Amino acid sequence: MKVCIYGAGAIGGWLGHRLAQAGCSVSVVARGATLAAVQQQGLRLTQDGQTRSQSVRCSDDPSELGLQDLVVLAVKAPSLPEVARHIAPLIGPDTVVLTAMNGVPWWFLQGFGGALAGRSLASIDPDGALAQAIDTRRIVGGVVHASCSLDEPGLVRHHFGNKLIVGEPSGAPTPRVRELAAWLTKAGFDAPVSEQIQKDIWFKLWGNMTINPISALTGATTDLILGDPLVLGFISSVMLEAKEIGARLGLVIEQQPEDRHAVTRKLGAFKTSMLQDVQAGKAVELDALVTAVKELGQLTEVPTPFTDALLGLARLHARVRGLY
């Protein structure tokens, strides 16, 4: 299988390395220091105390890589407009595009959503460029449950977690999604096929739509955030708004915020991806994590005062630093 990883950051590098190890013909779209590192040293992965390298093709020009069977989008949401402008040379008649990203994707209401089915989300794809560049019929949704970081360009460190949930936007158990899950399983991932990938996306979002921006605002690790009772109460209020939005979309979450807090506490003290982006001077993906929730609240007629407050503060913080 010919696989192109679009975005060789922590998650993209991890996926690309493992798929190459499993026998896929892997190529990577990357720029700058990452491009140079992967061209010279391959995709490197440190896991279980060992560092291994996989040789892959790498270019900053997708037209040099040719048509693919699978394109994995593993970029941060602010990079999606650039993807829309350059992805066409990778896509053939049967190419599958797997989104392995945080937050609400632009295709979230395609094939799903009841009265809202088919609606586009202005917060994610304001000019429709993504929908135009990537036909929804090519999309398979992915939800990553793993923690990885970059030690340096092209060198990924895997910390914990090994799950990559995949699913069609329609929920259908198609041959292509089953084949994709089989390849991921061969690569060593725990890769279940979801009957409703939007629910898996929403459940992951329910946990990180608050911790991420609050960590970016405060510079605090997760243990400190959860250890402040006033901040914890605010987080719970935001989560209850998102829970009600999900319920109106048919994405019912049985847990209470306290249940999710208990899970996060078990992970110990760590820096969220958004805090790492702020410290590195990179654009933050607020729209996919928070603005989209506000928009879905408007569409489902759920008031979101706590979400609005979080978005306003995090957005202002990022704008002052030129990161939004």
PLY file of the C-alpha trace (Angstrom):
ply
format ascii 1.0
element vertex 324
property float x
property float y
property float z
element edge 323
property int vertex1
property int vertex2
end_header
0.00 0.00 0.00
1.31 3.44 -0.96
0.90 5.76 2.02
1.69 9.46 2.25
1.95 11.11 5.66
1.02 14.77 5.32
2.66 16.34 8.35
5.60 14.53 9.96
5.17 15.82 13.48
4.90 13.63 16.54
1.78 11.67 15.54
2.49 11.68 11.81
6.04 10.48 12.34
4.86 7.73 14.68
2.25 6.51 12.20
4.59 6.73 9.23
7.40 4.83 10.95
5.12 2.00 12.03
3.42 1.70 8.62
6.79 1.61 6.86
7.91 -1.08 9.29
4.80 -3.08 8.36
5.73 -3.05 4.67
3.85 -0.05 3.33
5.55 2.18 0.76
5.63 5.38 2.82
6.31 8.92 1.70
6.17 12.12 3.71
5.29 15.73 2.96
7.43 17.92 5.21
9.26 21.25 5.21
12.35 22.90 6.62
14.32 21.12 9.31
11.96 18.14 9.31
12.38 17.66 5.56
16.16 17.73 5.87
16.21 15.39 8.86
13.94 12.77 7.28
15.80 12.88 3.96
19.12 12.35 5.74
18.16 9.99 8.58
14.72 8.59 7.79
11.74 8.61 10.12
13.12 7.83 13.58
11.11 6.50 16.49
12.18 6.04 20.10
10.04 3.45 21.84
10.70 1.03 24.71
14.19 2.45 25.14
15.28 1.83 21.54
15.57 4.21 18.58
14.98 2.82 15.10
14.86 4.46 11.67
12.75 3.76 8.59
13.84 5.06 5.21
10.99 6.87 3.42
10.59 9.25 0.49
10.25 12.84 1.63
9.52 16.09 -0.21
7.99 19.51 0.36
6.29 19.15 -3.05
3.45 16.57 -3.12
3.65 16.38 -6.92
7.04 14.62 -6.54
5.45 11.79 -4.54
2.72 10.67 -6.93
-0.72 9.15 -6.45
-1.31 7.34 -3.15
-3.59 4.60 -1.86
-3.80 6.35 1.52
-3.07 9.93 2.58
-2.85 10.46 6.33
-3.54 14.04 7.41
-1.58 14.46 10.63
-1.18 18.23 10.60
-2.43 20.75 13.13
-5.70 22.40 12.08
-4.10 25.81 11.24
-2.13 24.05 8.47
-5.22 22.74 6.70
-5.59 25.66 4.24
-2.09 24.90 2.93
-3.02 21.21 2.64
-6.07 22.15 0.59
-3.88 24.08 -1.85
-1.32 21.30 -2.40
-2.91 17.88 -1.80
-4.34 17.27 -5.30
-1.28 15.47 -6.81
-1.54 12.77 -4.13
-5.17 11.87 -4.82
-6.15 9.27 -7.41
-9.53 7.68 -8.19
-9.45 5.34 -5.17
-7.31 7.28 -2.67
-8.52 7.24 0.94
-7.81 10.29 3.12
-7.50 9.46 6.82
-7.77 12.41 9.20
-5.66 11.77 12.31
-6.09 15.13 14.00
-7.39 16.69 17.19
-10.72 18.45 17.43
-13.75 18.71 15.17
-12.93 18.04 11.49
-14.46 20.03 8.63
-16.45 16.98 7.48
-18.01 16.33 10.92
-21.64 16.74 9.81
-21.29 14.82 6.54
-23.34 11.62 6.57
-24.46 12.39 10.11
-26.22 14.98 12.24
-29.96 14.63 11.69
-31.36 18.01 10.74
-27.80 19.37 10.57
-26.49 16.61 8.27
-24.39 17.95 5.44
-23.87 21.37 7.02
-20.41 22.85 6.66
-18.66 24.36 9.69
-17.56 27.93 9.09
-15.19 27.77 12.06
-13.15 25.00 10.39
-13.61 25.56 6.65
-14.80 29.16 6.26
-14.39 29.39 2.49
-15.15 25.76 1.65
-11.62 25.17 0.32
-11.13 21.92 2.24
-14.44 20.44 1.13
-13.60 21.37 -2.45
-10.04 19.96 -2.31
-10.94 16.68 -0.58
-14.15 14.97 -1.64
-16.01 13.77 1.45
-16.40 10.36 -0.19
-12.64 9.87 0.25
-12.66 10.58 3.98
-12.15 8.03 6.73
-12.11 9.51 10.21
-9.43 8.65 12.73
-9.09 9.24 16.47
-5.64 8.81 17.99
-5.32 7.77 21.63
-1.57 8.01 22.16
1.01 10.44 23.49
4.06 11.20 21.35
6.50 14.09 21.26
9.35 15.30 19.07
12.83 15.15 20.55
14.09 16.89 17.41
12.91 17.18 13.79
12.22 13.71 12.43
12.76 11.98 15.80
9.55 10.94 17.57
9.36 9.68 21.13
6.38 7.47 21.97
5.20 7.81 25.57
2.01 5.83 25.98
-1.13 4.69 24.16
-1.45 2.64 20.99
-5.03 3.06 19.77
-6.15 4.49 16.43
-9.91 4.26 15.98
-11.06 4.49 12.34
-14.52 4.86 10.83
-16.48 6.04 7.83
-18.39 9.32 8.33
-21.55 7.35 7.51
-20.70 4.61 10.02
-20.84 1.91 7.33
-18.39 -1.02 7.76
-17.07 -0.68 4.20
-14.41 -2.95 2.70
-11.95 -0.06 2.55
-12.23 0.80 6.23
-11.85 -2.86 7.17
-8.78 -3.11 4.93
-7.34 0.04 6.51
-7.91 -1.36 10.00
-6.16 -4.58 8.93
-3.09 -2.65 7.75
-3.01 -0.64 10.98
-3.29 -3.84 12.99
-0.42 -5.34 10.98
1.59 -2.23 11.90
0.99 -2.99 15.57
-1.78 -0.51 16.35
-4.96 -1.29 18.25
-7.26 -0.27 15.39
-10.97 -0.87 16.02
-13.55 0.15 13.40
-16.09 2.57 14.84
-19.80 2.44 14.11
-19.97 6.20 14.70
-16.61 7.92 14.41
-18.14 11.30 15.25
-18.92 9.99 18.74
-15.30 8.95 19.23
-14.16 12.36 18.00
-16.55 14.14 20.36
-15.58 12.03 23.36
-11.87 12.76 22.89
-12.66 16.44 22.34
-14.67 16.46 25.57
-11.46 15.92 27.49
-8.97 18.09 25.62
-11.04 21.13 24.58
-10.53 22.57 28.08
-7.17 21.32 29.34
-5.36 22.36 26.13
-6.32 26.05 26.03
-6.10 26.45 29.81
-2.58 25.05 29.77
-1.71 27.45 26.94
-3.09 30.37 28.94
-1.41 29.49 32.23
1.70 27.52 31.27
0.59 24.88 33.78
0.92 21.13 33.46
-2.22 19.03 33.76
-1.71 18.10 37.41
-1.64 21.76 38.45
-4.71 22.56 36.35
-6.74 19.74 37.87
-5.43 20.58 41.31
-7.00 24.06 41.41
-10.64 23.73 42.54
-11.79 26.96 40.88
-10.21 26.04 37.54
-11.57 22.52 37.85
-15.09 23.86 38.40
-14.76 26.06 35.31
-13.57 23.09 33.24
-16.54 21.02 34.39
-18.93 23.79 33.37
-17.47 23.91 29.85
-17.68 20.13 29.61
-21.35 20.12 30.62
-22.11 22.55 27.78
-20.30 20.27 25.31
-22.07 17.24 26.73
-25.46 18.83 26.05
-24.44 19.79 22.50
-23.37 16.21 21.90
-26.64 14.87 23.28
-28.62 17.01 20.83
-26.47 15.68 17.99
-27.01 12.09 19.09
-23.52 11.81 20.59
-24.49 10.85 24.10
-21.73 10.84 26.74
-22.66 8.71 29.72
-19.83 9.98 31.94
-19.79 13.06 34.12
-16.89 15.55 34.02
-15.55 14.12 37.29
-15.16 10.71 35.64
-12.97 12.22 32.90
-10.94 14.22 35.43
-10.10 10.96 37.22
-8.77 9.47 33.97
-6.66 12.56 33.22
-5.17 12.54 36.73
-3.88 9.01 36.17
-1.74 10.28 33.28
0.31 12.36 35.69
1.90 15.76 35.05
2.39 16.53 31.36
2.42 19.46 28.98
-0.45 19.50 26.53
0.18 19.79 22.81
-1.21 23.33 22.78
1.14 24.45 25.54
4.03 22.92 23.59
2.90 24.86 20.51
2.78 28.15 22.43
6.23 27.59 23.87
7.54 26.77 20.37
5.90 29.86 18.85
3.55 27.79 16.66
-0.05 28.61 15.72
-2.60 27.10 18.10
-5.54 24.98 16.91
-8.24 26.81 18.87
-10.84 26.68 16.12
-10.95 22.88 15.88
-11.01 22.47 19.67
-13.17 25.34 20.91
-14.59 27.61 18.17
-16.26 24.61 16.52
-17.94 23.72 19.81
-19.30 27.26 20.07
-20.59 27.01 16.48
-22.24 23.64 17.12
-23.81 25.14 20.24
-25.39 27.83 18.10
-26.60 25.26 15.57
-28.14 23.06 18.31
-29.42 26.07 20.33
-27.36 25.20 23.41
-26.14 28.28 25.36
-22.35 28.23 25.79
-21.32 31.05 28.16
-18.45 29.09 29.72
-17.17 27.87 26.34
-17.38 31.45 25.06
-15.33 32.73 28.00
-12.67 30.07 27.45
-12.52 30.81 23.73
-12.32 34.57 24.23
-9.47 34.38 26.73
-7.48 31.75 24.83
-7.99 33.54 21.51
-6.83 36.88 22.92
-3.83 35.24 24.56
-2.83 33.66 21.24
-3.47 36.78 19.17
-1.21 38.90 21.38
1.56 36.39 20.67
0.86 36.19 16.94
-0.24 32.55 17.23
-3.85 32.86 16.01
0 1
1 2
2 3
3 4
4 5
5 6
6 7
7 8
8 9
9 10
10 11
11 12
12 13
13 14
14 15
15 16
16 17
17 18
18 19
19 20
20 21
21 22
22 23
23 24
24 25
25 26
26 27
27 28
28 29
29 30
30 31
31 32
32 33
33 34
34 35
35 36
36 37
37 38
38 39
39 40
40 41
41 42
42 43
43 44
44 45
45 46
46 47
47 48
48 49
49 50
50 51
51 52
52 53
53 54
54 55
55 56
56 57
57 58
58 59
59 60
60 61
61 62
62 63
63 64
64 65
65 66
66 67
67 68
68 69
69 70
70 71
71 72
72 73
73 74
74 75
75 76
76 77
77 78
78 79
79 80
80 81
81 82
82 83
83 84
84 85
85 86
86 87
87 88
88 89
89 90
90 91
91 92
92 93
93 94
94 95
95 96
96 97
97 98
98 99
99 100
100 101
101 102
102 103
103 104
104 105
105 106
106 107
107 108
108 109
109 110
110 111
111 112
112 113
113 114
114 115
115 116
116 117
117 118
118 119
119 120
120 121
121 122
122 123
123 124
124 125
125 126
126 127
127 128
128 129
129 130
130 131
131 132
132 133
133 134
134 135
135 136
136 137
137 138
138 139
139 140
140 141
141 142
142 143
143 144
144 145
145 146
146 147
147 148
148 149
149 150
150 151
151 152
152 153
153 154
154 155
155 156
156 157
157 158
158 159
159 160
160 161
161 162
162 163
163 164
164 165
165 166
166 167
167 168
168 169
169 170
170 171
171 172
172 173
173 174
174 175
175 176
176 177
177 178
178 179
179 180
180 181
181 182
182 183
183 184
184 185
185 186
186 187
187 188
188 189
189 190
190 191
191 192
192 193
193 194
194 195
195 196
196 197
197 198
198 199
199 200
200 201
201 202
202 203
203 204
204 205
205 206
206 207
207 208
208 209
209 210
210 211
211 212
212 213
213 214
214 215
215 216
216 217
217 218
218 219
219 220
220 221
221 222
222 223
223 224
224 225
225 226
226 227
227 228
228 229
229 230
230 231
231 232
232 233
233 234
234 235
235 236
236 237
237 238
238 239
239 240
240 241
241 242
242 243
243 244
244 245
245 246
246 247
247 248
248 249
249 250
250 251
251 252
252 253
253 254
254 255
255 256
256 257
257 258
258 259
259 260
260 261
261 262
262 263
263 264
264 265
265 266
266 267
267 268
268 269
269 270
270 271
271 272
272 273
273 274
274 275
275 276
276 277
277 278
278 279
279 280
280 281
281 282
282 283
283 284
284 285
285 286
286 287
287 288
288 289
289 290
290 291
291 292
292 293
293 294
294 295
295 296
296 297
297 298
298 299
299 300
300 301
301 302
302 303
303 304
304 305
305 306
306 307
307 308
308 309
309 310
310 311
311 312
312 313
313 314
314 315
315 316
316 317
317 318
318 319
319 320
320 321
321 322
322 323
